[in-house]
Amino acid sequence: MLVQDEIEIIPLSVIIPTYNRCIILERTLLDILKQTKLPGEVIIIDASERDDSKLMCEKVSDSYLNVGSKLIYLKAKEKGAAKQRNFGVEKATNTIIGFCDDDIILQENCIGMLWTIINMPECGGVNAVITNQKYHPIGIFSKMFYALITGKIFKDYSGKCIGPLICFLPDDKKNCPDFIEVEWLNTTCTLYKKKILPEPVFDIHFTGYSLMEDLCLSLRVRKKYKLYNACNARIYHDSQPSQGKSNTLLISEMDLVNRYYILKKVLKRNWLKNLFQLSLQQLFSLLTTRKIFNLDALKILDRFSAPSVITITR
């Protein structure tokens, strides 16, 4: 842990929803304490059935108080990532809101680098690079497919959100600038200015595992403000298994329903065209991941598929 003189407390409220991950959560909380810039408050919204996370937070809270910060534990009113985050925003007292998963490891000065960028006037939101989730350049076959459903070809797809909400991670290049503009943000480790957030922050449509609620929020914010990826602010996402991830049928259904909701309600796009694009995208995804067929020919398609497309990572 850093000594008191090396720490700056900043007007940032970090909100962390959690569910039955006491040990992992404790590691994340202690890791935040290693940062040179510390949030004024870290708010835990716990949907666990047990009390172990509560007892752990009571123990760790002294370490936060010792450096001038606060660790606030709250029992969730309702279970679900979006609902838990909304509850946390209601209780937040600072001008900048941070959303973090409970299973991340922050590299040195990660929060400080995010803090510098979020305070730029045109910036609405900024997130960190996830070092173990990489963007990979797209092959010819995928470019042809994306051109078919969007009518456009891009030289670089990194950080973009195209067509029926096909999202790509930022490219973690060597010698990149301090930040790059992107078209969407995840909530793995992300800061937003509180005054620009919608009400409610995450739509009530998103329930349970709340797949794509982060995309919905960032697309709303991007209508008026710029979104950035802080190239030197870095985290490792030690993604943990959960009940929500194990039900592949439910996840597939949620993906389709939530994707269509964002296209229709947030982006106001033509529903018939959306439906056609979504159908093609689902078929393409099934083919390139060999969920329907297991033919040698599909191995050729795999060479040109896009492994950088957004994936479930909580």
N, C-alpha and C positions, 0 to 999 in steps of 0.2 A: 504494500500500500504506500502511496505517496505521502510525504510529510505535508503538514498544513500549509507551509509557505509556497508550495508548488501547485496548490489547487485553487481554481477560480470557480465560484458558484455562479451559475448563469440562470436567467429567468426561463427555464425550460422545464416542462412537465412531461416526463416519460411515462407512458401508459403501457403496461404489460399484462395482457390477459393470460390466464394460465388454468390448467386443469390436470390435477393429479401428476404433477411433475416437480415435486419438492426439491429433489437433489439437483436436477438440471436448472431449475429456477434459482436456487442458491448460488450455483456457479456463475450464472449470468449477473446476479446482483453484486457479487463480490468482484466480478470482472469490471463492472461499471465503476466501481470505486478506484480502479487503477488509472482512470482517465485524468488528464490534467484539467479539463473543464468538466465540472460535475453539474448535473441537473439540480435545480432547486428542490425538486421533489420527484420521486419515483413512485408511481401509483400502481399497486398490484390489484387486479380484479380477478378474484379466485372463485372458480366454479367447482372446485373439488368437493367430494363428499366427505373426505377426511379433514382433520385439523392439522396435519403435519406441516403444510405450507404456511398456515397461520402462525404456528409456533416458531417455525424457522424465521419468518419475517420479524417476529418480535425480538428474536435473538440478534438478527443482522441490523435491525434499526439503530442500535447503539453505535455501530460503526459509521452509519450515515450522520447521526447527530454529532459525532465527534469531529466531523469535517465541515459541519455547517449545512448539511443537506437533510432531507427528510425522506424516510421510507414509509409510505402510507399503505396499509393493508385494508382492503375492502372486500366483503363477501359479495359475489355477483348476485344481482337480483334475478337475472335470467342467464342461462347457459347459451353460449354461442359467441364466436369471435367478434362479430360486428356489434352485438348487443353489449358485450363486456367492454369493448373499446368506447362505445357511446357513453356508457356509464362513467368510465374514467374521464372522458372529456368534460362531463358535467361537473366533476369534482376538481378539475384542474384549475390552478390559480395563476398560471404564468402565461406570457404572451406567445410563447412558442410551444407547440405540442409535438412530442415525439412518440411514434408508435414502434415498439420493439417486440419481437418474438421472445419467448422465454428460454430459447435454446441457442442463443448466439454467443460467440466469443469475439470481443472487440479488440482490434489491434490498437497500437499506441496512438493517442490523440485523435481517434476516430470522431468522437463527439465534437472536438474542437474544430476539425475541418468542416464538418457538417454545419456547425454554428456560423462559421465565417460566410458560407455560401447562402444560408437561409436569410441572412440579414442584408443581402443584396436587394434593392428596391423592387426589381422585376421578378424576383424569385418567389414562387408560391410554395414549392416543396422540393426537397432534395433527399436522396437516399445514398446509402453506402454500397460499395462494390461487394458482392458476395463471392469470396475467392474460390469457393468450391462449386460454383454454378457458373459455367462458362458459355459465352456466345461463340458459335462456330459459323464461319462463312457458309452461305447457302449454295448448294449445287445447282446445276443447270435445270434439272427436272423440277425442283421446287420453284425456281424463278419462273419457269414456264407456267406452273400451276397458279402461283400467286398473281401473275400477269393476267391469267384467264379470269380469275374471280374479282380482281380489282381494277383491271385496265391499266395498270402502271407497272413499270420495272424500276427498281431502285438500285443504285450502285452499291449501297450499304444498307443492310436491314437492321443493324444493331440499334437497340433502344427504341425501335419503331412499334407502332400498333396499327396494323393494316387490315383492310377488308372486314371480315366478320370477327374482329377482335383477335387476330393472330398477333401475339405479342412476343417480342424478342428482347433478350437481355442486352444490356450495354456491352460493348466490346472492351475487354480488359487489356488494352494495348500497353506495350512498353513505351515509356517516354510520352505518355498522354498528358494533356493539360490538367490543371487543377479540377476542372469540371467540364462536362459536356451536356448539351441540351438533349433531353429525351422526351418521348411522347407518353410515357406512363411510368408509374412508380409502384413497387410492392411495399408492403408494410413491415418487412423483416427488420429494417433499421432505417427509419425515415422521419424527417422533421417537416412540419407545416406551420405556417403562421396561423394562429388561432382565429384572428379576425376575418380571415377569408374562407373559413370552413363552412360548408353548408349546414343546415339544421333540419334533421339530425345529420351528423357527420357521415354515418353509414346508413344507407336506406334501410327501412324496416323490412323491405323485401328479402334481405339477406339473413337467413336463419341457419342454425346449426353450425356446420363447418364453414359456412359463409364464403364459399368459393367465389373469387373474383370481386369481392367487396372493395379490395384495395384498388383494383383497376377502375371501378366505377368512381371512386372518390377522386383519383388522380385525373381522370378525364373531365370531371366537373371543374376541378381547379384549373386545368389547362385552358379552359375557355377564356380566362382572363389573365392568367399568370403563366410564367415559364416554369418548367420542371427540369431539374438538373440531377445528374449523377456525379457524385464527388469521387473522382478517379483515385484519389489517394486516401480516402476514408474507407477502411476495409474491415470486413467481418468474416468470420467463418460460421456458416450455418450448420450446426450439428443437429440436423433434422431428426426428430424422434418419431417413432411409430405412435399412431393414435387410432382410436376407434373410428373416427371419421374417414381416415385414409383407407381402411381395410375393406369397406363396402364399395367395390368398384362400380357396381350398377348404380348405386345412389350418387356417386361422384360423377359418373357420366351424365346422368339425368340432370344433376345440379349444374354441371358445366353448360349444357345445352340451354336450359331454362334461363340461367343467369346471364349467359351471353346474349340471348335474344332480348332479355329485359333491358340490358344496357344499350343495345342497338336501338331499340324502340323508344325507351323513356328518356335516355340521356343524350344520345346522339341524334334522335329524331329522324332515323333513316327509313326509307321505303320498305315496308314490311315484306312485300313479295320478293323483292330483290334480296333482302336479308335472308329470307327462308331458302332461296336458291343457293346463296353463298354458303350458308351454314350447312346445308345438305352436302355440298361438294367438299367442304372442309372436313366434315365428319367422315365421309367416305375416304378421303385422302389420308386422314389420320389412321383409320383402320387398316388401310392397305400398307402404308409405310411402316407400321409397327407390327404387321403380320398378326393382327388380332382376328382376321377372318380367314385368310389363306396362309399357308406355309409353303409357298412355292419358291424354288431357287431363283426365279425371275425377280421376285420381290427383293432379293438381296441386292440386285442392281439398283432398284429404287432407293434402297437404304443409303447408298453412297451419296444420293442427291437430296435426301431429306434434311430437315432443319432441326437438329437436336437442341438448338438454342431457343426454341419456342417455349413460352411460359409453361412451367410444370408445377405440380402440387409439391410444396416444400415444407409446410408447417410441421 
